[in-house]
Amino acid sequence: MGTDETRSERALGRLGARLLRGVPRPRVLVGGLGMGFTLRSLLDGLPRSARVVVAELLPSVVRWNRVHFGGVSGRPLDDPRTRLYVGDVADLARGRAAWDAILLDIDNGPEWMVQKANQALYGRRGIARLCASLRPGGFLAVWSAERERSFERRVTSMGLRVRRFRPAPSDDHPSGALIYVVSSALRPTRDF
């Protein structure tokens, strides 16, 4: 985690909010707090009626955010629309339609794990469980450090639609990071 390059994390939040336009009271699950940039960008684009639950596996990351990093990202944990869950995001994706969107910004994407247990989220059963937790018209958005063709093949083999969005790189920070959006029927949107 660092503050020198946060464009793709912010892009995940902005894209999530953009795809939720028109949903009157969106309910969103965010997997991974990190430094809070994804959460802040998401909240900035959502209505006051939104409810966002952010799940962070590591209590130390929550402490760092509250004590050291919260001000850098605009204190998203203090936003009244935010609820914090310290634990595994998989615990909140129980297979019943509860979320309009699930945004995952954990590890380095679907194939490059820091926490080995997170591999289960990106396997067929994990993806099915996440998608079953979405309300009709909902979507799963996944931050990835790079393109992962095996993840794309796995998702499409399940009959789901996957789209890639790549935040525009700058001269100072060329980025290979991208965002996957998985759904059964994605509403049209423009790239950013």
Residue pairs with C-beta under 8 A, 6 or more apart in sequence:
1 34
1 35
2 35
3 35
3 69
3 72
4 173
5 173
5 175
6 35
6 37
7 167
7 170
7 173
7 175
8 143
8 167
8 175
8 177
8 178
8 179
9 34
9 35
9 37
9 38
9 41
9 105
9 143
10 37
10 38
10 40
10 41
11 41
11 165
11 167
11 179
11 192
12 38
12 41
12 42
12 103
12 105
12 141
12 143
12 179
13 37
13 38
13 39
13 40
13 41
13 42
13 43
13 44
13 45
13 103
14 41
14 42
14 44
14 45
14 192
15 141
15 165
15 179
15 181
15 189
15 192
16 28
16 42
16 45
16 101
16 103
16 141
17 41
17 42
17 44
17 45
17 46
18 45
18 189
18 192
19 101
19 139
19 141
19 181
19 186
19 187
19 189
20 26
20 28
20 45
20 46
20 50
20 100
20 101
23 100
23 137
24 47
24 49
25 47
25 49
25 50
25 51
26 46
26 47
26 49
26 50
26 51
26 100
26 101
27 50
27 51
27 52
27 53
27 98
27 99
27 100
27 135
28 42
28 46
28 50
28 51
28 52
28 53
28 99
28 100
28 101
28 102
28 103
29 52
29 53
29 55
29 89
29 92
29 93
29 98
29 99
29 101
29 102
29 103
29 133
30 38
30 39
30 42
30 52
30 53
30 54
30 55
30 102
30 103
30 104
30 105
31 55
31 89
31 102
31 103
31 104
31 105
31 106
31 121
32 38
32 54
32 55
32 56
32 57
32 89
32 104
32 105
32 106
33 39
33 54
33 55
33 56
33 61
33 62
33 65
33 77
33 84
34 61
34 65
34 105
35 64
35 65
35 69
35 72
35 73
36 65
36 69
36 70
36 72
36 73
36 74
36 75
36 76
36 77
37 73
38 103
38 105
38 143
39 52
39 54
39 73
39 76
39 77
39 82
40 73
40 74
40 76
42 52
42 103
43 50
43 52
43 76
43 79
43 81
43 82
44 74
46 52
46 81
48 81
50 81
51 81
51 83
52 79
52 81
52 82
52 83
53 82
53 83
53 84
53 85
53 92
54 76
54 77
54 82
54 83
54 84
54 85
55 85
55 86
55 87
55 88
55 89
55 91
55 92
56 62
56 84
56 85
56 86
57 86
57 87
57 88
57 89
57 106
57 115
59 86
62 77
62 84
62 86
65 73
65 77
66 77
70 76
70 77
70 78
76 82
77 84
85 91
85 92
88 117
89 102
89 104
89 106
89 121
90 120
90 121
90 126
90 129
92 133
93 99
93 102
93 129
93 130
93 133
94 129
94 133
95 129
95 132
95 133
96 132
96 133
97 132
97 133
97 134
97 135
97 136
97 138
98 133
98 135
99 133
99 134
99 135
99 138
100 134
100 135
100 137
100 138
101 134
101 138
101 139
101 140
101 141
102 130
102 133
102 134
102 138
102 139
102 140
102 141
103 140
103 141
103 142
103 143
104 121
104 140
104 141
104 142
104 143
105 143
106 115
106 118
106 121
107 113
107 114
107 115
107 118
108 114
108 144
108 145
109 142
109 143
109 144
109 145
109 146
109 148
109 151
110 121
110 122
110 142
110 144
110 148
110 151
110 180
111 122
111 144
111 148
111 150
111 151
112 144
112 145
112 146
112 148
113 119
120 126
121 127
121 130
122 142
122 151
122 154
123 154
124 154
124 158
127 140
127 154
127 155
127 158
127 160
127 182
128 158
130 140
131 140
131 160
131 182
131 184
134 140
134 183
137 183
137 185
137 187
138 183
139 181
139 182
139 183
139 186
140 180
140 181
140 182
140 183
141 179
141 180
141 181
141 182
142 151
142 179
142 180
142 181
142 182
143 177
143 179
144 151
144 177
144 178
144 179
144 180
145 176
145 177
146 176
146 177
146 178
147 164
147 176
147 178
151 162
151 180
152 162
152 164
152 180
155 162
155 180
155 182
156 162
159 184
160 182
160 183
160 184
161 182
161 183
161 184
161 185
161 186
162 180
162 181
162 182
163 180
163 181
163 186
164 178
164 179
164 180
165 178
165 179
165 180
165 181
165 191
165 192
166 175
166 177
166 178
166 179
167 175
167 177
167 178
167 179
167 192
168 192
169 175
